[in-house]
Amino acid sequence: MFSEHVRNVLSNDAEKQLASTRYFVSLLSGEWHSFDYPLFLCIFGSDFLLVSNPPIQQVIDCGVVPFFLQFLRVDNNAALQVEATRAIEKVTLYGTPDHSKYMIKAGAIPILIGALTSTNEDVRILAAHALGNLAPHELREPVRNVLSNDVEKQLASTQHFVSLLSGEWH
């Protein structure tokens, strides 16, 4: 079952990609009851996982995370964008510092920053959460370094505008 979902994510079939991305979101969320696995044990090949530990490393190892990141760039499939952002958010939320480092090396930060301008509110909120989840793992400096000068300028001009509106003149 797991390998079938990996194949579906890697396929070019948008419906299969969406269904299997939802599967991985449920898996990463700990929604084990919806699968054909025993309540307290999940089996991946020869690996046994306790329910309390979402199988983040196995999801990373099977190669679907870069596809989730790419799905954020699919403008014509809002449902796939939302589910992919949700999967990324779960990896960053429940993952270890090593998982966060993997996400940064995989290019998650610029893609998530781009998702902050999505027309879909759910994508924007989940992307912001994922970015926030990456920073606490002693990776604040790499997160800041990836932010472009343009983003920093936009933030500075926004702060200046807010200060003007509040009557604070500099």
C-alpha positions as CSV (number, residue, x, y, z in Angstrom):
1,M,0.0,0.0,0.0
2,F,2.8,2.4,0.9
3,S,4.7,1.8,-2.3
4,E,1.6,2.3,-4.3
5,H,1.1,5.8,-2.8
6,V,4.8,6.6,-3.6
7,R,4.2,5.6,-7.2
8,N,1.1,7.7,-7.3
9,V,2.8,10.8,-6.0
10,L,5.6,10.3,-8.6
11,S,3.1,9.8,-11.4
12,N,1.7,12.5,-13.8
13,D,-1.9,11.7,-12.8
14,A,-3.2,14.7,-10.8
15,E,-6.0,12.7,-9.2
16,K,-3.6,10.0,-8.0
17,Q,-1.1,12.6,-6.8
18,L,-3.8,14.3,-4.7
19,A,-5.2,11.1,-3.2
20,S,-1.7,9.8,-2.3
21,T,-0.6,13.2,-1.0
22,R,-3.7,13.1,1.3
23,Y,-2.6,9.6,2.4
24,F,0.9,10.9,3.4
25,V,-0.7,13.8,5.2
26,S,-2.8,11.4,7.3
27,L,0.2,9.2,7.9
28,L,2.3,12.2,9.0
29,S,-0.6,13.4,11.2
30,G,-0.8,10.2,13.1
31,E,-4.2,9.3,11.7
32,W,-3.3,5.7,11.8
33,H,-6.8,4.5,12.3
34,S,-7.7,5.1,8.7
35,F,-5.2,2.6,7.3
36,D,-5.0,-1.1,7.1
37,Y,-2.6,-1.2,10.0
38,P,-3.0,-2.5,13.6
39,L,-3.9,0.3,16.0
40,F,-0.6,0.3,17.8
41,L,1.8,-0.8,15.1
42,C,2.5,0.4,11.6
43,I,4.5,-1.8,9.2
44,F,6.7,-0.4,6.4
45,G,8.5,-3.3,4.7
46,S,10.5,-4.7,7.5
47,D,10.4,-1.7,9.8
48,F,7.9,-1.4,12.7
49,L,6.8,2.0,13.9
50,L,5.0,2.9,17.0
51,V,1.8,5.0,16.5
52,S,3.2,7.9,18.5
53,N,6.1,8.4,16.0
54,P,4.9,9.7,12.6
55,P,7.2,8.0,10.0
56,I,8.8,11.2,8.8
57,Q,12.2,9.6,7.9
58,Q,10.5,6.9,5.9
59,V,8.4,9.5,4.0
60,I,11.6,11.5,3.3
61,D,13.5,8.3,2.3
62,C,10.9,7.2,-0.2
63,G,11.5,10.4,-2.2
64,V,8.0,12.1,-2.1
65,V,9.0,15.3,-0.2
66,P,10.6,17.0,-3.2
67,F,7.4,16.3,-5.1
68,F,5.3,17.9,-2.4
69,L,7.5,21.0,-2.7
70,Q,6.9,21.0,-6.4
71,F,3.2,20.6,-6.0
72,L,3.2,24.0,-4.3
73,R,4.0,25.5,-7.7
74,V,1.0,23.9,-9.4
75,D,-1.3,26.9,-9.8
76,N,-4.1,25.0,-11.5
77,N,-4.8,22.5,-8.7
78,A,-5.6,24.3,-5.4
79,A,-6.5,21.0,-3.6
80,L,-3.1,19.5,-4.4
81,Q,-1.4,22.7,-3.3
82,V,-3.2,22.6,0.0
83,E,-2.5,19.0,0.7
84,A,1.2,19.3,-0.3
85,T,1.6,22.3,2.0
86,R,-0.1,20.4,4.7
87,A,2.4,17.5,4.3
88,I,5.3,19.8,4.4
89,E,3.9,21.5,7.5
90,K,3.6,18.1,9.2
91,V,7.2,17.2,8.4
92,T,8.4,20.5,9.8
93,L,6.1,20.3,12.8
94,Y,6.9,16.8,14.0
95,G,10.4,16.4,12.5
96,T,13.8,16.5,14.2
97,P,16.4,19.2,13.6
98,D,17.9,16.8,11.0
99,H,14.5,16.7,9.2
100,S,14.5,20.5,9.2
101,K,18.0,20.6,7.7
102,Y,16.8,18.2,5.0
103,M,13.8,20.5,4.2
104,I,16.1,23.5,4.0
105,K,18.6,21.7,1.7
106,A,15.6,20.5,-0.4
107,G,14.8,24.1,-1.1
108,A,11.7,24.4,1.1
109,I,12.3,27.9,2.3
110,P,12.1,29.8,-1.1
111,I,9.2,27.7,-2.2
112,L,7.3,28.3,1.1
113,I,8.1,32.0,0.9
114,G,6.6,32.0,-2.6
115,A,3.5,30.2,-1.2
116,L,3.0,33.1,1.2
117,T,1.6,35.0,-1.8
118,S,-0.8,32.3,-2.9
119,T,-4.3,33.2,-3.6
120,N,-5.4,30.3,-1.4
121,E,-5.6,31.3,2.2
122,D,-5.0,27.7,3.5
123,V,-1.8,27.5,1.5
124,R,-0.6,30.9,2.9
125,I,-1.4,29.8,6.5
126,L,0.2,26.4,6.2
127,A,3.3,27.8,4.5
128,A,3.7,30.4,7.3
129,H,3.4,27.6,9.9
130,A,6.0,25.5,8.0
131,L,8.4,28.4,7.8
132,G,7.9,29.1,11.5
133,N,8.5,25.4,12.3
134,L,11.8,25.4,10.5
135,A,13.3,28.3,12.5
136,P,13.2,26.9,16.1
137,H,15.7,24.1,15.4
138,E,18.7,26.3,15.7
139,L,18.4,27.1,12.0
140,R,17.2,30.7,12.4
141,E,20.3,32.1,10.6
142,P,20.0,29.9,7.5
143,V,16.3,30.8,7.4
144,R,17.2,34.5,7.5
145,N,19.9,34.1,4.9
146,V,17.6,32.6,2.4
147,L,15.2,35.6,2.7
148,S,16.1,37.9,-0.2
149,N,16.9,41.5,0.1
150,D,13.6,42.2,-1.7
151,V,11.6,40.5,1.0
152,E,13.5,42.4,3.7
153,K,12.9,45.7,1.8
154,Q,9.2,44.9,1.6
155,L,9.0,44.1,5.3
156,A,10.9,47.3,6.1
157,S,8.6,49.5,3.9
158,T,5.6,47.8,5.5
159,Q,6.9,48.5,8.9
160,H,7.6,52.1,7.9
161,F,4.0,52.4,6.5
162,V,2.5,51.0,9.7
163,S,4.6,53.5,11.8
164,L,3.3,56.3,9.6
165,L,-0.3,55.2,10.1
166,S,0.3,55.0,13.9
167,G,1.7,58.5,14.0
168,E,5.3,57.5,14.6
169,W,7.4,59.8,12.4
170,H,11.1,59.0,11.9
